[in-house]
Amino acid sequence: MPLPDEKLDPRVANALRKMTPDERLAQALQLHRWGRRLADAGVRGQYPHWTDEEVRAEVQRRMFRGTG
């Protein structure tokens, strides 16, 4: 859902309207997984000495509480 001050590109809106609810959910889950992989790569780049568990915890913190 766009933020109040953002406008959804009409092409994106049209593509979303053509999708079934299951397709929209699948797309959202795919984007979430992509975001987690991107965050994971960023944390691993910042902290190459961290364990997998430390990286997972930091990615979770950033995804759900922000970077600040």
HELIX and SHEET records of a PDB file:
HELIX    1   1 PRO A   10  LYS A   18  1                                   9    
HELIX    2   2 PRO A   21  GLN A   46  1                                  26    
HELIX    3   3 ASP A   52  ARG A   65  1                                  14    
END                                                                             
